[in-house]
Amino acid sequence: METRNVPRLRLPPPPAAFYGVELSPTFFEKGAIAATFEGARGTLEIASESQLPPECVPIPHERGLQFLDDLASLEPLGMTDSIEIGLDGISLYFRLRHASEEHGFSVWSPDAQQAPRPHGFVVALYRLATELAREPGSIAFLEGIHGYLGAGPP
């Protein structure tokens, strides 16, 4: 039996700001997307069961500011666990550190109407990843989870 490396989010040491999500789709490989910011420098990490090691890319300064503005409007520190679950969809575990405050929560297949804030969070990370990914394994992973996220046309 093949053993896969399931990506897990690891917070960097303080004072770095961190915004990440572990993605567990029902019928596709698991993965994680995370953005870390230290001062004016940002780094994006894309990991999946088949992508070893994870892809790490710098986040351009202006794009990083736009990402942070998008997340600030969602107030992610106030998001809580969802008790919903289903048979075909995606489990998401969010983890973040913002202004030295750490927070984590889980959500099942958030959509823009029923759970707009968690949906906005995962879509913001996903769009950042699709803009910056260059490795074939990362691109294949992002294409595979697209349909689970309700992120609009590919």
N, C-alpha and C positions, 0 to 999 in steps of 0.2 A: 504494500500500500504506500502511495506517495504521500509524504508529509510536506505540507506547504508552510511557508513562513507568513503568518497572518500579521500584517502591519499594526502596530500599536502606537498611539500618540505618547510622546515623552516631552514633558515641559522642559524648556531650557532653563538654566539658572536665572534668577532675578538679576536685573530688572527688565529683562527682555519681555516684550508683549508677544502673546502667542494666541493664534486662532486656528483651531484644527477640528477636523471631523474624521471619524472612522466610519467607513461605509461598508455595510454588510448586506448586499443584495441577495434576494432569494435564489436566483438562478445565474449568478455570475460571480467572479472572484471578488474577494474582499480587498479593501484598500484603505488608504488614508490620504488626506490632503491637508497641509498645514502651512501657515504663513507666520514667520517669526520676524519681529522688528526690534532692532537694537539701535537706538539713536535714529539716524537718517538711513540706516542700511536695513533692507528687507531681504528675506530669503524664503523661497517657496520650495516645499518638499512634496513630491508625489510618490507614493509607494503602493505596490499591489503585491499579491501573492506571487506573481510570476516575474516581477521586476526587482531584481537584486543586483546591486544596491539601489536604493531609492534615487530618483532624479532630484537634484538640488539645483535651483537656478536663482540668480539674483532677481529681485523685483525692482524694476525701474522706479526711481523716486516719485515721479508724478503719478504713476499707476498705483504705487503703494498708498499715496495720500488719498486717491479716489477710493480704493478698497476700504481704507480706514473710515472715510466719511460714510460710505455705504453701510458699514457695520454699525457705526455710532448711531445712525438713525433707527436701527433695529433694537437698540438697548439690549444687547445679548446677555448682560449680567442678570437681567430679570427673567430670562427664559427658564422654564421648568420642564420636568419630564412629562411625556405624554403617556397615557395608559392604554392607548389604542395599539392593536397589533392585527396583522392580517396574514394571509397565506402567500400572496405574491406581491412583493414590494421591496422596500429597503429599510433596514434598521440603521439609524444614525446615532452615533455617540459624539457629542460635541464637547470639546475641552478648550478653555481659554484662560488667559491671564491678561487682565487689562488694568492699568493703574494699580499694580501690585495686588489686585483682587483676583483670586482663582475661582473658577466655576466650571461645572460639568453637568450635562443633562442628556437624556436620550429621547428620541422621537422616532415614530414609525411613519415612513412615507409622507412627509409633510407636503401639502399643496398650497398654492398661493391663496386659495379662498379660506380653507379651514385652519391653516397654520401659517399665516403669512410671514411671521418673524423667523421661525426656524427655516422655512423655505427660502426666504431671502438670504439667510446666512449661508446655507449650503450652496445656493446658486452663485453667490458672490465668490466663494472659494472655487467653485467649479469653473466659472468664467475666467478667473485669474489663471487657473491651471491650464485651461484650453488655450489661452493667449500665450503662455510662456513655455509649455511643454515642447520638447524637441526630440526626446527619446522615443523610438517606435513602441516600446513597451508601455510607456506612460500614455501615449496617444491612443493605443489600443484599449487600455483600461478606461480612459475617459470616454471614448466612443461607446464602450460597453455599458457604462452606467448612465449615459445620457437619458435614455428612455425612462429610467427610474426616478429622475429628478424633476420632471416637468419644467425643463429649462428652456422651452421654446424650440424652434428649428435648430438642427445641428449646424 
